[in-house]
C-alpha cells in the first residue's frame, strides 16, 4: 500500500532548527523525497524517524522527521537536519553499497 504525502510541514518551530546547520530547505526536501530507508528515532514524546541521503549536489545529509496527519492529508515534518561528518559518510556509503548489492541478488 502506497502512502501519499502531500508535502512538507515547515514553520517557525522547525525551520530554524534545521537551518542552523547550514542545510537548505530544498536539500532537506530532496533527501526526504529520495530516501531509500528510514529507521525509528528513540524520541519518547512522538513517533519520529531518521534517514540519510544525498542532496542534488551529492552532499550526505542526516535528517530526523515525523509525519503530520492533518485534515488536508499527510505531511512530512522535518525536525532536524545536518550534513554528515566524514565517519558517518563512510558508514552511510557502506550501507548504500550493501543495499545495492542486495538488490542485485
Residue frames as qw, qx, qy, qz and C-alpha x, y, z in Angstrom:
[[0.000, 0.889, 0.458, 0.000, 0.00, 0.00, 0.00],
 [0.424, 0.370, -0.010, 0.827, 1.47, 3.34, -1.03],
 [0.245, -0.696, -0.409, 0.538, 1.42, 6.29, 1.33],
 [0.316, 0.705, 0.280, 0.570, 0.56, 9.60, -0.29],
 [0.400, -0.508, -0.231, 0.727, 2.39, 12.54, 1.23],
 [0.268, 0.889, 0.361, 0.082, 1.06, 15.94, 0.22],
 [0.317, 0.806, -0.177, 0.468, 4.15, 17.95, 1.09],
 [0.548, 0.031, -0.517, 0.657, 6.32, 19.28, 3.87],
 [0.387, -0.851, -0.351, -0.059, 5.30, 20.97, 7.10],
 [0.502, 0.177, -0.204, 0.821, 7.57, 24.00, 7.66],
 [0.246, -0.904, -0.261, -0.234, 7.08, 26.75, 10.21],
 [0.016, 0.817, -0.378, 0.436, 8.97, 28.90, 12.71],
 [0.780, -0.493, 0.335, -0.190, 9.26, 25.89, 15.01],
 [0.917, -0.033, 0.331, 0.219, 11.18, 23.51, 12.78],
 [0.621, 0.728, -0.010, 0.292, 12.87, 25.62, 10.11],
 [0.076, -0.888, 0.399, -0.217, 15.32, 27.46, 12.44],
 [0.736, -0.429, 0.524, -0.026, 16.43, 24.16, 13.99],
 [0.863, 0.305, 0.337, 0.222, 17.00, 22.58, 10.58],
 [0.460, 0.842, 0.001, 0.282, 18.55, 25.66, 9.02],
 [0.365, -0.884, 0.293, 0.005, 21.04, 26.38, 11.79],
 [0.748, -0.283, 0.520, 0.300, 23.33, 23.62, 10.50],
 [0.001, -0.540, 0.482, 0.690, 23.51, 25.17, 7.05],
 [0.240, 0.201, 0.901, 0.302, 21.35, 22.66, 5.22],
 [0.273, 0.068, -0.189, -0.941, 18.82, 24.33, 2.91],
 [0.658, 0.194, 0.435, -0.583, 15.13, 23.55, 2.76],
 [0.740, 0.481, -0.291, -0.369, 15.45, 22.34, -0.82],
 [0.291, 0.431, -0.848, 0.104, 18.28, 19.99, 0.21],
 [0.342, -0.068, 0.789, -0.506, 16.25, 18.56, 3.10],
 [0.732, 0.341, 0.211, -0.551, 13.21, 18.07, 0.92],
 [0.597, 0.511, -0.571, -0.237, 15.32, 16.39, -1.77],
 [0.057, 0.294, -0.919, 0.257, 16.74, 13.92, 0.77],
 [0.475, 0.119, 0.674, -0.553, 13.25, 13.15, 2.08],
 [0.720, 0.449, -0.064, -0.525, 11.77, 12.75, -1.42],
 [0.659, 0.483, -0.568, -0.099, 14.51, 10.34, -2.47],
 [0.404, -0.500, 0.700, -0.312, 15.08, 8.44, 0.79],
 [0.633, 0.174, -0.718, -0.229, 15.65, 4.73, 0.45],
 [0.556, -0.253, -0.748, 0.259, 15.30, 3.84, 4.12],
 [0.310, -0.654, 0.168, -0.669, 14.05, 5.13, 7.44],
 [0.518, -0.106, -0.778, 0.338, 14.66, 3.87, 10.93],
 [0.432, -0.802, -0.399, -0.104, 12.79, 4.68, 14.14],
 [0.160, 0.559, -0.376, 0.721, 14.15, 7.53, 16.26],
 [0.443, -0.255, -0.786, 0.347, 14.11, 6.83, 20.01],
 [0.151, -0.269, 0.150, -0.939, 12.22, 10.04, 20.92],
 [0.043, -0.273, -0.910, 0.310, 9.74, 9.12, 23.69],
 [0.216, 0.408, 0.319, -0.828, 7.36, 12.03, 23.04],
 [0.671, 0.537, 0.033, -0.511, 6.32, 11.36, 19.42],
 [0.863, 0.161, 0.421, 0.226, 6.93, 8.90, 16.64],
 [0.157, 0.865, -0.335, -0.339, 9.97, 10.09, 14.70],
 [0.934, 0.234, 0.175, 0.205, 12.19, 8.61, 12.06],
 [0.273, -0.709, 0.433, 0.485, 15.78, 9.01, 10.89],
 [0.830, 0.477, 0.238, 0.165, 17.12, 8.83, 7.38],
 [0.320, -0.606, 0.382, 0.621, 20.19, 9.83, 5.45],
 [0.685, 0.580, 0.407, 0.167, 20.63, 10.67, 1.84],
 [0.468, -0.094, 0.253, 0.841, 22.39, 12.84, -0.67],
 [0.225, 0.717, 0.142, -0.644, 21.50, 16.31, -1.83],
 [0.713, 0.686, 0.141, -0.035, 21.27, 17.06, -5.53],
 [0.224, 0.860, -0.451, 0.082, 24.89, 18.24, -5.26],
 [0.786, 0.183, -0.573, 0.143, 25.93, 14.94, -3.65],
 [0.033, -0.452, 0.612, -0.648, 26.45, 16.03, -0.04],
 [0.469, -0.267, -0.840, 0.061, 25.40, 13.50, 2.59],
 [0.313, -0.401, 0.170, -0.844, 22.70, 14.72, 4.98],
 [0.208, -0.223, -0.904, 0.298, 21.20, 13.19, 8.14],
 [0.355, -0.317, -0.149, -0.867, 17.52, 14.05, 8.78],
 [0.023, 0.257, 0.871, -0.417, 15.12, 13.41, 11.66],
 [0.330, -0.121, -0.312, -0.883, 11.45, 13.79, 10.74],
 [0.302, 0.236, 0.820, -0.425, 7.91, 12.90, 11.72],
 [0.020, -0.394, -0.725, -0.564, 4.59, 12.61, 9.94],
 [0.216, 0.211, 0.370, -0.879, 1.78, 15.10, 10.46],
 [0.035, 0.431, 0.856, 0.283, -1.70, 13.83, 9.69],
 [0.135, 0.223, 0.167, -0.951, -3.89, 16.88, 9.07],
 [0.565, 0.502, 0.499, -0.425, -7.45, 17.29, 7.79],
 [0.470, 0.715, -0.297, -0.423, -5.89, 18.08, 4.40],
 [0.928, 0.264, -0.261, 0.033, -3.77, 14.89, 4.42],
 [0.853, -0.382, 0.035, 0.354, -0.35, 13.59, 5.39],
 [0.266, 0.910, -0.254, 0.189, 2.72, 15.84, 5.52],
 [0.811, -0.028, -0.300, 0.502, 6.36, 15.22, 6.40],
 [0.241, -0.958, 0.057, -0.146, 7.65, 17.50, 9.16],
 [0.658, 0.356, -0.427, 0.508, 11.45, 17.75, 9.30],
 [0.620, -0.759, -0.173, 0.096, 12.68, 18.04, 12.90],
 [0.371, -0.774, 0.391, 0.333, 16.43, 18.34, 12.46],
 [0.852, 0.484, 0.069, 0.187, 18.94, 18.10, 9.63],
 [0.273, -0.829, 0.404, 0.273, 22.69, 18.38, 9.30],
 [0.625, 0.585, -0.513, -0.065, 25.50, 17.48, 6.95],
 [0.958, -0.275, -0.040, 0.063, 27.12, 14.22, 7.98],
 [0.295, -0.791, 0.516, 0.142, 30.67, 14.03, 9.32],
 [0.363, 0.540, -0.720, -0.241, 33.36, 12.06, 7.45],
 [0.129, -0.130, 0.964, -0.191, 32.98, 8.89, 9.58],
 [0.548, 0.374, 0.546, -0.511, 29.19, 8.99, 9.15],
 [0.565, 0.607, -0.286, -0.480, 29.57, 9.42, 5.39],
 [0.162, 0.401, -0.897, -0.090, 31.89, 6.42, 5.31],
 [0.304, 0.111, 0.883, -0.340, 29.33, 4.33, 7.22],
 [0.573, 0.531, 0.238, -0.576, 26.49, 5.59, 5.01],
 [0.442, 0.569, -0.563, -0.403, 28.43, 4.64, 1.88],
 [0.028, -0.175, 0.982, -0.062, 28.88, 1.11, 3.25],
 [0.445, 0.352, 0.677, -0.470, 25.11, 0.91, 3.80],
 [0.528, 0.613, -0.140, -0.571, 24.45, 2.23, 0.27],
 [0.268, 0.443, -0.819, -0.246, 26.76, -0.43, -1.16],
 [0.186, 0.025, 0.953, -0.239, 25.15, -3.22, 0.88],
 [0.524, 0.483, 0.427, -0.557, 21.67, -2.12, -0.25],
 [0.491, 0.606, -0.396, -0.484, 22.79, -2.02, -3.91],
 [0.108, 0.307, -0.943, -0.073, 24.39, -5.47, -3.61],
 [0.355, 0.192, 0.825, -0.395, 21.20, -6.88, -2.03],
 [0.572, 0.558, 0.131, -0.586, 19.10, -5.53, -4.91],
 [0.344, 0.529, -0.681, -0.373, 21.33, -7.30, -7.44],
 [0.177, -0.131, 0.967, -0.128, 20.55, -10.68, -5.89]]
